[in-house]
């Protein structure tokens, strides 16, 4: 997240949506309830895409949260490391790790 801070990254600061940190679904428009605000997505080119910029984007309505492709961050990374390495945490627990942001 420090790459989004001008005082740290200087002229190379990136938009919130482009740095590792808060998780959000990709391939659709961000929800109004997004915790870091819709303004943080203004520079995301997907918003102007004819499919990805819509409410459902590349997904079918009510497809279920586990069918979403999530932005790559520490949440998604930890979910896949645990899932692919045979951990004993049940799927509900893994989803708490994956979607907590």
C-alpha positions as a Markdown table, in Angstrom:
| # | Residue | x | y | z |
|---|---|---|---|---|
| 1 | Unk | 0.0 | 0.0 | 0.0 |
| 2 | Unk | 2.9 | 2.4 | 0.5 |
| 3 | Unk | 3.2 | 2.6 | -3.3 |
| 4 | Unk | -0.1 | 4.6 | -3.2 |
| 5 | Unk | 1.4 | 7.2 | -0.9 |
| 6 | Unk | 3.0 | 10.2 | -2.6 |
| 7 | Unk | 5.2 | 10.8 | 0.4 |
| 8 | Unk | 6.7 | 7.4 | 0.0 |
| 9 | Unk | 6.5 | 6.7 | -3.7 |
| 10 | Unk | 7.0 | 10.3 | -4.9 |
| 11 | Unk | 6.1 | 10.9 | -8.5 |
| 12 | Unk | 5.8 | 7.1 | -9.0 |
| 13 | Unk | 2.8 | 6.8 | -6.7 |
| 14 | Unk | 0.2 | 4.3 | -7.9 |
| 15 | Unk | -3.6 | 4.4 | -7.6 |
| 16 | Unk | -5.2 | 2.4 | -4.8 |
| 17 | Unk | -6.6 | -0.2 | -7.2 |
| 18 | Unk | -3.2 | -0.9 | -8.7 |
| 19 | Unk | -1.3 | -1.8 | -5.5 |
| 20 | Unk | -1.4 | -4.8 | -3.2 |
| 21 | Unk | -3.7 | -4.4 | -0.4 |
| 22 | Unk | -7.5 | -4.3 | -0.2 |
| 23 | Unk | -9.2 | -7.1 | -2.1 |
| 24 | Unk | -11.9 | -6.5 | -4.7 |
| 25 | Unk | -13.4 | -8.4 | -7.6 |
| 26 | Unk | -11.9 | -7.8 | -11.0 |
| 27 | Unk | -13.9 | -7.9 | -14.2 |
| 28 | Unk | -16.8 | -5.8 | -13.0 |
| 29 | Unk | -17.4 | -2.2 | -11.8 |
| 30 | Unk | -16.6 | -1.6 | -8.1 |
| 31 | Unk | -19.5 | -1.6 | -5.7 |
| 32 | Unk | -20.7 | 1.7 | -4.2 |
| 33 | Unk | -20.0 | 0.2 | -0.8 |
| 34 | Unk | -16.2 | -0.3 | -1.6 |
| 35 | Unk | -14.4 | 0.6 | 1.7 |
| 36 | Unk | -11.7 | 2.6 | 0.0 |
| 37 | Unk | -14.1 | 4.6 | -2.2 |
| 38 | Unk | -15.1 | 4.7 | -5.8 |
| 39 | Unk | -12.8 | 7.6 | -6.4 |
| 40 | Unk | -9.8 | 5.3 | -5.9 |
| 41 | Unk | -10.8 | 3.5 | -9.1 |
| 42 | Unk | -11.1 | 6.6 | -11.4 |
| 43 | Unk | -7.8 | 5.7 | -13.2 |
| 44 | Unk | -8.7 | 2.0 | -13.6 |
| 45 | Unk | -9.1 | 1.5 | -17.4 |
| 46 | Unk | -11.6 | -1.4 | -16.8 |
| 47 | Unk | -14.2 | 1.2 | -15.8 |
| 48 | Unk | -14.4 | 2.3 | -19.5 |
| 49 | Unk | -14.5 | -1.2 | -20.8 |
| 50 | Unk | -17.9 | -2.2 | -22.3 |
| 51 | Unk | -18.1 | -5.4 | -20.2 |
| 52 | Unk | -15.8 | -4.9 | -17.2 |
| 53 | Unk | -17.3 | -1.4 | -16.4 |
| 54 | Unk | -20.8 | -2.8 | -15.8 |
| 55 | Unk | -22.3 | -3.9 | -12.6 |
| 56 | Unk | -21.9 | -7.7 | -13.3 |
| 57 | Unk | -19.1 | -7.4 | -15.8 |
| 58 | Unk | -17.8 | -10.8 | -16.8 |
| 59 | Unk | -20.0 | -12.6 | -14.3 |
| 60 | Unk | -23.6 | -13.9 | -14.2 |
| 61 | Unk | -25.8 | -12.3 | -11.6 |
| 62 | Unk | -25.8 | -14.2 | -8.3 |
| 63 | Unk | -22.9 | -16.4 | -9.4 |
| 64 | Unk | -21.6 | -16.6 | -5.9 |
| 65 | Unk | -18.6 | -15.0 | -4.2 |
| 66 | Unk | -16.4 | -18.0 | -4.7 |
| 67 | Unk | -16.8 | -17.7 | -8.5 |
| 68 | Unk | -15.3 | -14.2 | -8.6 |
| 69 | Unk | -11.8 | -13.5 | -9.7 |
| 70 | Unk | -10.2 | -11.3 | -7.0 |
| 71 | Unk | -7.5 | -8.7 | -7.2 |
| 72 | Unk | -4.1 | -10.1 | -6.3 |
| 73 | Unk | -3.1 | -9.2 | -2.8 |
| 74 | Unk | -2.1 | -10.8 | 0.5 |
| 75 | Unk | -5.6 | -12.1 | 1.1 |
| 76 | Unk | -5.8 | -14.0 | -2.2 |
| 77 | Unk | -2.2 | -15.1 | -1.9 |
| 78 | Unk | -2.7 | -16.7 | 1.5 |
| 79 | Unk | -5.9 | -18.3 | 0.4 |
| 80 | Unk | -4.3 | -20.1 | -2.5 |
| 81 | Unk | -1.1 | -21.0 | -0.6 |
| 82 | Unk | -3.3 | -22.7 | 2.1 |
| 83 | Unk | -5.7 | -24.3 | -0.4 |
| 84 | Unk | -3.1 | -25.7 | -2.7 |
| 85 | Unk | -0.9 | -27.1 | 0.1 |
| 86 | Unk | -3.6 | -29.2 | 1.8 |
| 87 | Unk | -4.3 | -27.2 | 4.9 |
| 88 | Unk | -7.1 | -28.5 | 7.2 |
| 89 | Unk | -9.0 | -25.2 | 7.5 |
| 90 | Unk | -12.5 | -25.8 | 6.2 |
| 91 | Unk | -13.6 | -23.8 | 3.1 |
| 92 | Unk | -15.6 | -21.4 | 5.2 |
| 93 | Unk | -12.5 | -20.5 | 7.1 |
| 94 | Unk | -10.4 | -20.2 | 3.9 |
| 95 | Unk | -13.0 | -17.8 | 2.6 |
| 96 | Unk | -12.7 | -15.7 | 5.7 |
| 97 | Unk | -9.0 | -15.3 | 4.9 |
| 98 | Unk | -9.7 | -14.6 | 1.2 |
| 99 | Unk | -12.5 | -12.1 | 1.6 |
| 100 | Unk | -11.7 | -10.3 | 4.9 |
| 101 | Unk | -10.5 | -7.0 | 3.2 |
